[in-house]
Amino acid sequence: MKKRMPKELVFVIGLLLSVLVVGCAMPVRRGPTASPWGNDTGPPYLSATYLNSREMGYYCADYSNDFDATLAAANADTSGGAVIVNKACTYDADSATSSDSDVAVIVTDQGSITETGEVAALTVGGDFICPVNHQAFISFETGDLSFSKGTKFCPEWVGAARDGSTDDATEIQFANDVVEGCVGTLVLSEGTYPFASDLTINTSKITWSGAGANTILAPSTTTANIIIDGADDCTLENFCISLPSQYATSAIELAGDASGVQHNKLLNLHIKNDNTETLEHLSETAFATHALWGTVGDFDDTGGNAVYAHSGGTGTLTQTSGNMNKAAVGGDTYTFWYTVSGAAGDPTAAITTAFASVSTSLTLTDGAQSTTFTAAAAPGSFIVSSTSDSGDDTFTLDDVSLSIGDNGESGILFDANTSYVSFNHISNCTFKRLRTALKFGPSGSWSNGNVIDSCVIDKCVYGIYMDDANGNTHGNMFSNVTIQNNPMTNTCIRVEDNYNIFDPVFMWDVPAKSTSMLISSGSTQTVYRGYITEDQITFDSTNVDIDTPTKVIWNEDIGISGSTPAVTFWETNGTDFESQGTIYGDLTDTGSGSEDCDFFFRQKIAGTQRTYIGANADGNITIGYGTQDVVATSSFIATATTETFTTEGNITDPLPSNLILLDGDDDSDDDAIDLQDGTTGEIVQLVASADIDADDTCTINMADTTCTNCPAIVFDKVGENATLLWTGSTWVVTELQDSL
């Protein structure tokens, strides 16, 4: 029986080309409704009842439900045709079989194709039409099904349940392999696809496309992820990845092989961990009820904090593993934050090896403190042990916090391995409640020229983390990125390498204990422009050379700790590399009860460092320090003070400024003004500026001070002036103009 394709069926095929895709075999199963027609079967013209009534094309039911025979008949029709699978059909071809490019295969809501036994591969050479949520292929093994033209393919066509509980990993990977064979698109519908094993993309130029936030890929184990392995120009777009508790890998890994990974696009993705568990590992961080902590010896936690007071000389503060908010992970990095008050004497305290891999000492100085350490292989109770040797030894701990470090869970990992991950584009993505949102590394790889724009990092422990001490994470651009922090945030941005640009990046609600931006001492030419609501940009070095970074643009303070922190400017010309200028501060405590704070600018001239400008803690400014002269090459504007007086005036002590304009009273009576003592090295200039003439002179009176070898200073014309220097004990007239 031979039936040509009528015009009505040609119209149907053209109308349906965007409705279908493929999948892998299992028993027939259906997921939740997600088609635009509000049912599992698609539009009415894909129902078996509709097509049977029209007698269009070649029906498997007319060929004893033998798909091979039906396809052979359609291929033999020189004017084209369609195979209509309206029943459960079988495929058992002994040799490779393919539908012609002008033959469409239509699977109805009651049809399916089951592979029976060891058979040859089936290739769909023409159009394929099937309801989105219907299993078309049953029991097909990997490699037994392919498409020869670029198309869309759904995991449901090979049995994906998309029900939130059934493992869909095999079906998704099968669908991906089919799409890789025809450089097509894997279509993900609304619903949840659990997967218990890795999903790997190995071929360039394919697309995974979801239906938005309600399309959810959900790893059901702590190590399952999506890997783009050595593939270029792929696109992942419009879906969500929801991570499980204790997730230990990256949601998406850009994995470079020998040829690298480049030009991939990750667009409109939402990667999140919405588990109700907290990132905080400890309970009762403020010691509110004394119920979840235990104390022994000299520790006491009954007063809303943990107080150590020497008595027996030892004490422990313990939270058992059973009382902790979150189970610890062996070998992971942790940060312990705590506030110390009332510290006196010289007690010691340390996190014991019950939890830490090695005993980890705590700093017992008043203020907010933190320490980072590695957990034991099998961490148990969290114990702080303290010792002391005198009655003066005491301290108080409060507001403690323990969170895991940057290793483990991440949203996107740029893992070039021994190759490179370059020129990839991540846009309009959200990363929520992760350990690390974007992680670059490890050492020995190249992650260069990637663009991350219009992304939101929300409540992550680490935002952007460049973990590459070998200096191979270069030239990455972060634009219009917003980082919203929470109390568990450790570091918003960590920069390890060179020429990375953050322009602009906005950081909100940075906790006082956290770091907004950490630029390591090995990083050069980092550019930052943005806004920080709290805290500062800091550097991982006491003295940071401004070739590390050479260029930092910021809207907030740069904080550098140490007794003499410095920012140094370097000169490089290919033959040498030397310091040419330094801005530094001397913050040494003089022991006077307040901090001494002196700042200097120093420049190298002819091989010798000269301090040109200095400002000390008393507010004195020195210009031309040492043997150097100050030469003005442009206009110099001094701040002036006007002194208005009648008969006799008094210049205030201390002097109001170094330029004093004298304004007489124009009453035809001579006047005088009293000068006061100055400050060592102070220069003052007195200028007759108004209402002073021969009938109304102004005399500078030294009755309230001293002036050695002073000539009489009497002004009788506007413009006359005198310059005086205070030596420390007397004024000296250095210049006088009183005879205009």
Wavefront OBJ file of the C-alpha trace (Angstrom):
o trace
v 0.000 0.000 0.000
v 1.448 3.321 -1.025
v 0.107 6.676 0.080
v 1.473 10.000 -0.958
v 1.743 12.885 1.480
v -1.344 15.096 1.027
v -1.152 18.864 1.239
v -2.827 18.836 4.663
v -0.026 16.697 6.102
v 2.622 18.905 4.504
v 1.049 21.814 6.372
v 0.980 19.847 9.648
v 4.656 18.910 9.339
v 5.663 22.492 8.646
v 3.634 23.695 11.595
v 5.123 21.168 14.012
v 8.840 21.413 13.278
v 9.405 23.297 16.534
v 7.452 20.885 18.754
v 9.764 17.875 18.974
v 13.035 16.322 20.130
v 14.549 12.881 21.180
v 15.422 10.642 24.171
v 16.677 7.297 25.442
v 14.997 4.035 26.218
v 13.439 2.673 29.397
v 9.883 1.545 30.090
v 7.422 4.148 28.848
v 6.926 6.884 31.478
v 5.604 10.393 31.457
v 6.473 13.451 33.519
v 4.350 16.424 34.533
v 2.364 18.382 32.010
v 4.426 21.207 30.536
v 3.341 21.607 26.916
v 1.710 24.834 25.732
v -1.505 22.910 25.033
v -1.980 21.991 28.714
v -1.709 18.255 28.116
v 0.867 15.494 27.571
v 0.046 14.837 23.941
v 0.545 18.161 22.213
v -1.791 19.738 19.646
v -4.869 17.760 18.509
v -3.370 17.012 15.103
v -0.735 14.836 16.844
v -3.388 12.535 18.280
v -3.750 9.093 16.735
v -7.505 9.603 16.397
v -7.039 12.711 14.273
v -4.389 11.255 11.973
v -6.167 7.909 11.613
v -9.294 9.719 10.422
v -7.321 11.548 7.736
v -5.384 8.505 6.384
v -2.220 10.503 5.834
v 1.116 8.891 4.965
v 2.333 5.378 5.819
v 0.904 3.938 9.039
v 2.868 1.374 11.041
v -0.452 -0.272 11.904
v -0.867 -1.078 8.226
v 2.503 -2.857 8.218
v 1.911 -5.149 11.195
v 3.406 -2.485 13.484
v 6.793 -3.096 11.876
v 8.621 0.218 11.776
v 11.323 -1.118 9.396
v 8.773 -2.144 6.798
v 6.783 1.077 7.114
v 9.922 3.154 6.689
v 10.974 1.141 3.631
v 7.633 1.884 1.994
v 7.899 5.607 2.696
v 11.467 5.753 1.393
v 10.354 4.045 -1.824
v 7.875 6.831 -2.504
v 9.842 9.108 -4.829
v 7.605 12.068 -4.090
v 8.274 11.891 -0.341
v 6.026 10.771 2.426
v 5.585 10.340 6.141
v 5.839 7.436 8.541
v 3.067 7.711 11.098
v 3.754 5.748 14.254
v 0.245 5.470 15.680
v 0.748 2.208 17.593
v 3.479 0.493 19.598
v 5.869 -0.542 16.810
v 9.080 -2.518 16.772
v 12.444 -1.852 15.177
v 14.669 -4.862 14.468
v 16.632 -4.026 11.337
v 19.687 -6.173 10.631
v 21.520 -3.390 8.800
v 21.820 0.343 9.298
v 18.532 2.030 8.455
v 17.787 5.660 7.664
v 14.757 7.663 6.690
v 15.213 9.759 3.563
v 15.596 13.516 3.983
v 12.126 14.065 2.441
v 10.434 11.500 4.699
v 9.025 12.748 8.007
v 8.617 10.482 11.011
v 5.558 11.367 13.107
v 5.033 9.672 16.472
v 1.510 10.166 17.855
v 0.387 10.184 21.466
v -0.323 6.412 21.161
v 2.784 5.450 19.197
v 6.296 4.309 20.100
v 9.266 2.563 18.529
v 10.871 -0.249 20.531
v 14.295 -1.634 19.696
v 14.211 -5.424 19.951
v 17.442 -7.310 20.512
v 20.798 -6.475 18.963
v 19.930 -4.442 15.898
v 21.615 -2.013 13.530
v 21.544 1.746 14.118
v 18.567 3.866 13.114
v 19.107 7.309 11.582
v 16.283 9.814 11.257
v 17.252 11.645 8.079
v 14.215 13.901 7.714
v 11.926 15.790 10.033
v 10.833 14.214 13.305
v 7.587 15.158 15.063
v 6.467 13.963 18.478
v 4.590 15.384 21.499
v 7.088 17.064 23.818
v 6.216 14.928 26.810
v 5.901 11.531 25.140
v 8.384 8.628 25.007
v 8.916 7.820 21.339
v 11.950 5.484 21.594
v 12.068 2.482 23.941
v 15.071 0.276 24.735
v 17.415 2.041 22.327
v 21.021 1.752 23.431
v 23.635 4.484 23.161
v 24.774 4.760 19.543
v 21.698 3.040 18.102
v 19.844 6.287 17.337
v 20.987 9.381 15.477
v 19.649 12.340 13.580
v 21.335 13.533 10.406
v 20.165 17.136 10.406
v 20.283 19.838 13.067
v 17.131 19.582 15.141
v 15.661 19.821 18.596
v 15.568 16.804 20.874
v 13.792 16.243 24.211
v 15.018 13.844 26.934
v 11.370 12.814 27.355
v 11.475 11.145 23.898
v 13.767 8.528 25.383
v 12.016 8.281 28.731
v 13.018 11.165 31.014
v 10.398 11.406 33.755
v 11.052 15.016 34.840
v 9.145 14.289 38.045
v 11.641 15.507 40.657
v 12.469 12.042 42.005
v 13.384 9.665 39.149
v 17.022 9.740 37.991
v 17.019 11.226 34.472
v 20.808 11.198 33.981
v 20.812 8.374 31.378
v 18.033 9.969 29.356
v 19.588 13.447 29.387
v 23.001 12.106 28.391
v 21.397 9.999 25.613
v 19.566 13.082 24.329
v 22.796 15.093 24.484
v 24.634 12.431 22.459
v 21.935 12.544 19.769
v 22.140 16.335 19.667
v 25.938 16.191 19.443
v 25.591 13.989 16.367
v 23.495 16.549 14.496
v 24.762 19.781 16.151
v 21.285 20.549 17.420
v 19.471 21.697 20.547
v 18.588 19.711 23.652
v 15.224 21.042 24.800
v 14.481 21.019 28.538
v 10.851 21.579 29.535
v 9.376 22.906 32.763
v 9.791 20.467 35.631
v 12.644 18.955 37.656
v 15.247 16.606 36.146
v 17.212 14.802 38.898
v 20.570 13.370 37.777
v 22.878 11.160 39.826
v 25.904 11.092 37.517
v 27.869 13.611 35.453
v 26.345 15.046 32.284
v 29.134 15.675 29.768
v 29.180 17.768 26.595
v 32.054 16.759 24.319
v 31.049 18.301 20.984
v 31.181 21.942 19.934
v 28.299 24.154 18.829
v 25.398 22.432 20.581
v 22.765 24.093 22.766
v 20.911 23.150 25.929
v 17.818 25.339 26.168
v 15.328 25.429 29.032
v 11.989 27.116 29.527
v 13.120 29.461 32.307
v 13.256 29.329 36.100
v 10.832 26.405 36.306
v 13.167 24.182 34.302
v 15.315 22.654 37.040
v 18.315 20.350 36.752
v 18.902 18.842 40.183
v 22.037 16.821 41.035
v 20.839 14.012 43.324
v 24.348 13.191 44.547
v 27.009 15.495 45.974
v 29.393 14.963 43.042
v 27.183 14.977 39.924
v 27.634 18.006 37.678
v 27.495 19.342 34.116
v 30.825 19.340 32.293
v 31.710 21.105 29.063
v 34.797 19.046 28.282
v 36.971 20.347 25.467
v 33.974 21.714 23.538
v 33.727 25.211 22.016
v 30.856 27.506 21.002
v 28.249 25.683 23.091
v 25.323 27.433 24.764
v 23.590 26.624 28.053
v 20.580 28.859 28.578
v 17.362 29.485 30.450
v 17.303 26.935 33.260
v 17.994 26.506 36.963
v 20.428 24.171 38.734
v 19.360 23.333 42.293
v 22.139 21.812 44.392
v 21.713 19.299 47.237
v 22.914 19.485 50.820
v 26.680 19.021 51.289
v 27.302 19.461 47.555
v 31.024 18.995 46.968
v 31.784 19.970 43.381
v 30.895 22.589 40.760
v 27.442 22.850 39.217
v 29.012 23.589 35.824
v 32.631 22.848 35.007
v 34.386 24.350 32.023
v 37.057 21.671 31.672
v 39.932 22.266 29.317
v 41.577 19.305 27.587
v 44.511 19.458 25.179
v 42.577 21.788 22.879
v 41.074 23.997 25.598
v 37.546 25.303 26.097
v 36.539 28.596 24.551
v 33.708 30.745 23.196
v 30.989 28.984 25.193
v 27.969 30.939 26.435
v 26.188 30.465 29.763
v 23.106 32.651 29.655
v 20.175 33.246 32.014
v 21.111 30.485 34.447
v 20.129 30.354 38.122
v 22.472 28.225 40.240
v 21.361 27.898 43.843
v 21.446 25.898 47.034
v 18.096 26.504 48.692
v 18.454 23.916 51.433
v 17.186 25.136 54.779
v 20.533 24.233 56.341
v 22.640 27.176 57.389
v 26.171 27.905 56.245
v 26.935 28.458 59.905
v 28.330 25.281 61.479
v 28.030 26.270 65.136
v 24.901 26.575 67.256
v 24.357 29.352 69.804
v 27.079 31.580 68.423
v 26.232 34.218 71.050
v 26.022 31.726 73.972
v 22.399 32.643 74.540
v 21.148 29.726 76.643
v 24.161 27.721 77.825
v 22.383 24.646 76.378
v 24.523 23.665 73.376
v 28.001 24.411 74.749
v 29.900 22.618 77.462
v 32.669 23.998 79.676
v 35.317 22.336 81.839
v 37.850 23.909 84.215
v 38.453 27.645 84.009
v 35.847 28.330 81.276
v 32.335 29.558 82.098
v 29.583 30.301 79.547
v 26.615 31.056 81.778
v 26.737 34.825 81.308
v 25.921 35.090 77.598
v 29.554 34.658 76.543
v 32.498 32.340 77.254
v 34.782 33.675 79.991
v 38.155 32.176 80.805
v 39.541 33.198 84.238
v 42.638 31.536 85.645
v 42.013 29.205 88.549
v 43.292 25.713 87.884
v 45.256 26.758 84.794
v 43.295 24.816 82.141
v 39.846 24.861 80.613
v 37.891 23.716 77.556
v 34.924 25.138 75.658
v 33.138 22.415 73.646
v 30.304 22.078 71.167
v 29.762 18.423 70.369
v 29.322 17.332 66.772
v 25.741 16.376 67.589
v 24.944 19.923 68.678
v 26.492 21.603 65.634
v 24.234 23.166 63.005
v 25.970 21.380 60.174
v 28.166 18.297 59.936
v 31.805 19.062 59.184
v 33.579 17.808 56.064
v 36.940 16.147 56.596
v 39.933 17.857 55.002
v 38.004 21.015 54.090
v 39.169 24.537 54.903
v 37.305 26.374 57.671
v 37.390 29.908 59.065
v 36.644 30.543 62.739
v 35.593 34.099 63.632
v 35.380 35.309 67.213
v 35.431 38.485 69.297
v 37.831 38.864 72.221
v 37.309 41.257 75.118
v 38.842 41.761 78.546
v 42.108 40.072 77.550
v 44.794 40.300 80.224
v 47.945 38.421 81.139
v 49.252 35.789 78.752
v 46.771 32.896 78.502
v 46.800 30.662 75.406
v 43.921 29.122 73.468
v 43.720 26.740 70.507
v 41.235 24.714 68.450
v 42.125 21.105 69.242
v 42.727 18.195 66.873
v 39.289 16.833 67.706
v 38.138 19.134 64.890
v 41.274 20.620 63.270
v 43.966 18.650 61.451
v 46.571 20.317 63.706
v 46.185 22.340 66.886
v 45.320 25.876 65.742
v 46.219 28.807 68.013
v 43.814 31.697 68.588
v 44.837 35.340 68.863
v 43.793 36.654 72.264
v 43.853 40.393 71.634
v 40.754 42.512 72.204
v 38.704 42.952 69.036
v 37.354 40.892 66.138
v 39.669 38.002 65.234
v 39.685 35.095 62.783
v 41.784 32.078 61.899
v 41.664 29.710 58.931
v 42.589 26.049 59.237
v 42.082 22.588 57.732
v 39.646 20.180 59.327
v 40.732 16.758 60.521
v 40.103 13.768 58.259
v 37.133 12.835 60.447
v 36.247 16.013 62.390
v 34.319 15.568 65.618
v 33.444 18.024 68.388
v 34.585 21.633 68.151
v 36.823 22.251 71.178
v 38.736 25.348 72.271
v 41.347 24.479 74.895
v 43.040 27.158 77.012
v 45.932 27.241 79.500
v 47.236 29.886 81.910
v 49.786 30.257 84.700
v 48.737 33.258 86.805
v 45.692 34.878 88.302
v 45.910 37.797 85.870
v 45.251 35.536 82.855
v 41.756 36.068 81.499
v 39.781 36.692 78.301
v 36.201 36.529 77.007
v 34.985 34.975 73.742
v 31.713 36.008 72.086
v 30.001 36.164 68.675
v 31.755 33.041 67.426
v 31.201 31.724 63.913
v 32.493 28.765 61.902
v 32.045 28.352 58.153
v 33.587 26.225 55.460
v 36.156 27.694 53.070
v 36.164 28.154 49.301
v 36.861 24.537 48.368
v 34.013 22.220 47.427
v 30.746 23.628 46.149
v 30.893 26.253 43.419
v 28.548 27.594 40.779
v 30.915 27.636 37.796
v 34.464 26.281 37.856
v 36.954 27.490 35.258
v 39.189 24.401 35.361
v 41.631 24.505 32.480
v 43.518 21.518 33.903
v 46.783 21.750 31.932
v 45.225 23.678 29.051
v 43.053 26.814 28.871
v 39.507 28.068 29.442
v 39.274 31.298 27.492
v 36.897 33.796 25.885
v 33.768 32.274 27.411
v 30.781 34.507 28.115
v 28.615 34.284 31.247
v 25.674 36.664 31.292
v 22.499 37.319 33.301
v 23.220 34.510 35.748
v 22.405 34.309 39.453
v 24.407 32.419 42.085
v 22.648 31.963 45.424
v 23.816 30.536 48.783
v 26.908 28.767 47.460
v 30.332 28.347 48.992
v 31.876 29.939 45.896
v 29.967 31.507 42.999
v 32.746 31.741 40.377
v 36.019 29.901 40.895
v 39.123 30.102 38.702
v 41.922 27.559 39.001
v 43.743 25.476 39.940
v 47.392 26.351 39.405
v 48.980 25.352 36.135
v 45.993 26.270 33.958
v 45.109 29.303 31.860
v 41.761 31.035 32.385
v 42.031 34.109 30.200
v 39.785 36.623 28.509
v 36.490 35.383 29.963
v 33.631 37.888 30.206
v 31.174 37.833 33.106
v 28.476 40.476 32.909
v 25.111 41.377 34.419
v 25.321 38.674 37.092
v 24.154 38.566 40.715
v 26.063 36.776 43.486
v 23.714 36.397 46.441
v 24.720 35.306 49.971
v 27.761 33.215 49.007
v 30.744 32.570 51.299
v 33.109 33.528 48.473
v 31.966 35.550 45.464
v 34.692 35.596 42.803
v 37.686 33.442 43.745
v 40.856 33.332 41.665
v 42.917 30.470 43.067
v 45.952 30.427 40.817
v 49.331 31.118 42.366
v 51.116 30.424 39.075
v 49.730 33.595 37.551
v 47.687 32.182 34.682
v 44.271 33.757 35.311
v 44.624 36.913 33.251
v 42.527 39.466 31.438
v 39.078 38.454 32.683
v 36.376 41.119 32.616
v 33.647 41.429 35.257
v 31.052 44.032 34.322
v 27.808 45.047 36.040
v 28.191 42.381 38.714
v 26.339 42.758 42.022
v 27.490 40.917 45.152
v 24.972 40.749 48.000
v 26.568 39.472 51.193
v 25.338 37.931 54.422
v 26.960 37.323 57.846
v 28.732 34.193 56.546
v 30.503 35.962 53.682
v 34.273 35.591 53.903
v 35.578 37.367 50.791
v 33.625 39.072 48.000
v 36.472 39.087 45.464
v 39.870 37.389 45.698
v 42.369 38.309 42.969
v 45.445 36.124 42.501
v 46.607 37.126 39.046
v 47.091 39.884 36.511
v 45.190 42.317 34.288
v 41.730 41.388 35.599
v 39.124 44.136 35.381
v 36.128 44.727 37.650
v 34.186 47.571 36.079
v 31.795 48.086 37.740
v 31.211 45.635 40.580
v 28.883 46.530 43.462
v 29.292 44.941 46.900
v 26.478 45.306 49.419
v 26.315 44.747 53.181
v 29.833 43.439 53.659
v 30.105 42.048 57.215
v 32.653 43.782 59.414
v 34.593 40.524 59.767
v 34.773 39.982 56.009
v 36.939 41.251 53.165
v 35.443 43.103 50.221
v 38.348 42.643 47.841
v 41.579 40.765 48.505
v 44.369 41.470 46.014
v 47.323 39.162 46.524
v 50.912 40.408 46.481
v 51.478 38.595 43.162
v 48.736 40.413 41.238
v 49.486 43.225 38.795
v 47.374 45.645 36.792
v 44.089 44.910 38.568
v 41.410 47.503 37.827
v 38.407 47.939 40.120
v 35.611 50.462 39.837
v 32.409 50.158 41.783
v 30.799 50.729 45.132
v 31.326 49.083 48.511
v 28.768 49.715 51.240
v 31.134 48.722 54.055
v 34.754 47.760 54.710
v 37.676 48.374 52.373
v 39.743 46.903 49.608
v 42.660 45.142 51.302
v 45.926 43.625 50.185
v 47.536 40.355 51.222
v 50.773 42.075 52.178
v 51.957 44.621 54.757
v 53.817 46.634 52.117
v 52.082 46.508 48.747
v 53.956 47.636 45.670
v 51.702 49.549 43.321
v 52.945 47.298 40.616
v 51.034 44.763 42.693
v 48.586 46.008 41.554
v 49.942 48.649 39.163
v 46.521 50.069 38.557
v 43.707 49.967 41.097
v 40.734 52.269 40.732
v 38.386 52.301 43.711
v 35.561 54.319 45.187
v 36.388 53.428 48.781
v 39.445 53.228 51.029
v 42.397 50.923 50.512
v 43.381 49.382 53.831
v 46.928 48.128 54.441
v 47.829 46.887 57.890
v 51.180 47.101 59.679
v 53.224 49.558 61.731
v 54.736 51.180 58.599
v 52.467 50.232 55.669
v 53.536 51.535 52.281
v 52.394 51.777 48.695
v 55.383 51.819 46.346
v 55.560 52.977 42.728
v 57.864 50.938 40.483
v 59.651 51.824 37.277
v 60.224 49.174 34.618
v 62.124 49.815 31.388
v 63.188 46.313 30.425
v 66.580 46.486 32.086
v 65.810 47.219 35.714
v 62.958 47.188 38.169
v 63.284 49.651 41.013
v 61.282 51.676 43.455
v 60.881 55.318 42.404
v 58.310 56.629 44.842
v 56.585 55.646 48.054
v 53.608 56.825 50.055
v 53.883 55.396 53.544
v 52.734 55.864 57.082
v 54.445 55.458 60.431
v 51.743 54.108 62.737
v 54.051 53.165 65.597
v 52.363 53.551 68.983
v 54.424 55.999 71.040
v 52.937 54.701 74.262
v 51.366 58.053 75.087
v 47.913 56.549 75.235
v 46.983 57.550 71.692
v 48.211 56.398 68.296
v 50.946 58.393 66.592
v 50.166 58.670 62.883
v 52.719 60.198 60.504
v 52.446 60.151 56.703
v 55.126 60.792 54.080
v 55.640 60.983 50.343
v 59.128 60.009 49.222
v 60.635 60.222 45.739
v 63.931 59.000 44.308
v 66.066 61.685 42.649
v 69.433 60.759 41.111
v 69.387 57.465 42.961
v 68.615 58.951 46.390
v 65.264 58.790 48.135
v 64.063 62.199 49.302
v 61.034 62.877 51.489
v 59.269 65.872 49.958
v 56.031 66.035 51.921
v 55.427 64.894 55.475
v 52.505 65.255 57.866
v 52.963 64.272 61.488
v 50.497 63.374 64.209
v 50.517 66.948 65.523
v 49.136 68.214 62.225
v 52.386 69.802 61.040
v 53.168 69.595 57.329
v 56.732 69.686 56.063
v 57.520 70.494 52.422
v 61.010 70.236 51.012
v 62.262 67.891 53.702
v 66.032 67.561 54.151
v 68.236 69.489 51.746
v 65.642 69.830 48.982
v 64.194 73.210 48.035
v 60.573 73.788 47.084
v 60.179 75.357 43.651
v 56.730 76.550 42.594
v 56.097 75.917 38.895
v 52.526 77.181 38.912
v 50.342 79.501 40.987
v 50.240 79.001 44.742
v 47.099 80.057 46.613
v 47.372 80.683 50.354
v 44.426 80.873 52.713
v 44.199 84.377 54.169
v 42.577 85.772 57.325
v 41.370 89.383 57.536
v 41.957 91.207 60.838
v 39.687 94.240 61.314
v 40.496 96.503 64.276
v 39.983 99.960 65.832
v 42.717 101.801 67.766
v 44.319 98.540 68.928
v 43.760 94.978 67.772
v 44.968 91.597 68.890
v 45.838 88.765 66.516
v 44.522 85.599 68.098
v 46.711 82.853 69.525
v 47.378 80.572 67.752
v 47.714 82.603 64.580
v 44.620 82.151 62.398
v 46.630 81.671 59.195
v 49.997 82.372 57.591
v 48.640 85.293 55.554
v 46.978 88.061 57.600
v 45.260 90.962 55.842
v 45.075 94.116 58.018
v 41.925 96.227 57.678
v 41.996 99.590 59.507
v 39.108 101.719 60.767
v 39.586 104.832 58.567
v 39.097 107.223 61.544
v 42.184 109.458 61.026
v 43.734 108.047 64.210
v 46.837 105.871 64.227
v 46.239 102.241 65.270
v 48.296 99.265 66.529
v 47.892 95.529 66.393
v 49.516 93.025 68.760
v 51.323 89.989 67.291
v 51.364 86.681 69.233
v 53.921 83.842 69.501
v 54.149 81.395 66.605
v 55.069 77.705 66.122
v 58.633 76.669 65.371
v 59.315 77.163 61.681
v 56.104 79.115 61.121
v 56.180 81.915 58.552
v 53.595 84.702 58.685
v 53.038 87.526 56.226
v 51.290 90.734 57.352
v 49.775 92.887 54.587
v 48.103 96.327 54.833
v 44.995 95.639 52.804
v 42.422 98.427 53.466
v 41.731 101.708 55.328
v 45.406 102.364 56.189
v 47.062 105.644 55.150
v 49.312 108.459 56.459
v 46.515 109.786 58.720
v 45.547 106.312 59.906
v 48.686 104.192 60.256
v 49.009 100.661 61.608
v 51.900 99.680 63.909
v 52.815 96.020 64.549
v 53.215 95.807 68.316
v 55.493 93.099 69.820
v 54.346 93.605 73.439
v 52.726 90.134 73.605
v 55.700 88.377 72.013
v 59.387 88.848 71.247
v 61.156 89.974 68.107
v 64.952 89.984 67.873
v 66.587 92.914 66.071
v 63.191 93.984 64.807
v 62.881 97.247 62.946
v 59.801 99.312 63.633
v 56.991 97.999 61.479
v 54.591 100.843 60.638
v 52.310 100.674 57.581
v 50.914 103.924 56.116
v 49.921 102.730 52.678
v 47.819 99.844 51.426
v 50.125 97.197 49.984
v 52.973 97.553 52.462
v 53.877 94.230 54.079
v 56.241 92.296 56.331
v 57.281 88.632 56.477
v 58.378 87.110 59.797
v 59.717 83.705 60.891
v 59.217 82.232 64.389
v 62.422 80.429 65.395
v 60.933 78.742 68.418
v 61.645 81.565 70.852
v 61.440 84.801 68.860
v 60.230 86.388 65.653
v 62.770 87.360 62.988
v 61.851 89.788 60.205
v 62.933 88.221 56.923
v 61.390 90.796 54.599
v 59.934 94.296 55.073
v 58.281 96.670 52.623
v 57.056 99.779 54.487
v 57.956 102.671 52.203
v 55.773 102.446 49.104
l 1 2 3 4 5 6 7 8 9 10 11 12 13 14 15 16 17 18 19 20 21 22 23 24 25 26 27 28 29 30 31 32 33 34 35 36 37 38 39 40 41 42 43 44 45 46 47 48 49 50 51 52 53 54 55 56 57 58 59 60 61 62 63 64 65 66 67 68 69 70 71 72 73 74 75 76 77 78 79 80 81 82 83 84 85 86 87 88 89 90 91 92 93 94 95 96 97 98 99 100 101 102 103 104 105 106 107 108 109 110 111 112 113 114 115 116 117 118 119 120 121 122 123 124 125 126 127 128 129 130 131 132 133 134 135 136 137 138 139 140 141 142 143 144 145 146 147 148 149 150 151 152 153 154 155 156 157 158 159 160 161 162 163 164 165 166 167 168 169 170 171 172 173 174 175 176 177 178 179 180 181 182 183 184 185 186 187 188 189 190 191 192 193 194 195 196 197 198 199 200 201 202 203 204 205 206 207 208 209 210 211 212 213 214 215 216 217 218 219 220 221 222 223 224 225 226 227 228 229 230 231 232 233 234 235 236 237 238 239 240 241 242 243 244 245 246 247 248 249 250 251 252 253 254 255 256 257 258 259 260 261 262 263 264 265 266 267 268 269 270 271 272 273 274 275 276 277 278 279 280 281 282 283 284 285 286 287 288 289 290 291 292 293 294 295 296 297 298 299 300 301 302 303 304 305 306 307 308 309 310 311 312 313 314 315 316 317 318 319 320 321 322 323 324 325 326 327 328 329 330 331 332 333 334 335 336 337 338 339 340 341 342 343 344 345 346 347 348 349 350 351 352 353 354 355 356 357 358 359 360 361 362 363 364 365 366 367 368 369 370 371 372 373 374 375 376 377 378 379 380 381 382 383 384 385 386 387 388 389 390 391 392 393 394 395 396 397 398 399 400 401 402 403 404 405 406 407 408 409 410 411 412 413 414 415 416 417 418 419 420 421 422 423 424 425 426 427 428 429 430 431 432 433 434 435 436 437 438 439 440 441 442 443 444 445 446 447 448 449 450 451 452 453 454 455 456 457 458 459 460 461 462 463 464 465 466 467 468 469 470 471 472 473 474 475 476 477 478 479 480 481 482 483 484 485 486 487 488 489 490 491 492 493 494 495 496 497 498 499 500 501 502 503 504 505 506 507 508 509 510 511 512 513 514 515 516 517 518 519 520 521 522 523 524 525 526 527 528 529 530 531 532 533 534 535 536 537 538 539 540 541 542 543 544 545 546 547 548 549 550 551 552 553 554 555 556 557 558 559 560 561 562 563 564 565 566 567 568 569 570 571 572 573 574 575 576 577 578 579 580 581 582 583 584 585 586 587 588 589 590 591 592 593 594 595 596 597 598 599 600 601 602 603 604 605 606 607 608 609 610 611 612 613 614 615 616 617 618 619 620 621 622 623 624 625 626 627 628 629 630 631 632 633 634 635 636 637 638 639 640 641 642 643 644 645 646 647 648 649 650 651 652 653 654 655 656 657 658 659 660 661 662 663 664 665 666 667 668 669 670 671 672 673 674 675 676 677 678 679 680 681 682 683 684 685 686 687 688 689 690 691 692 693 694 695 696 697 698 699 700 701 702 703 704 705 706 707 708 709 710 711 712 713 714 715 716 717 718 719 720 721 722 723 724 725 726 727 728 729 730 731 732 733 734 735 736 737 738 739 740
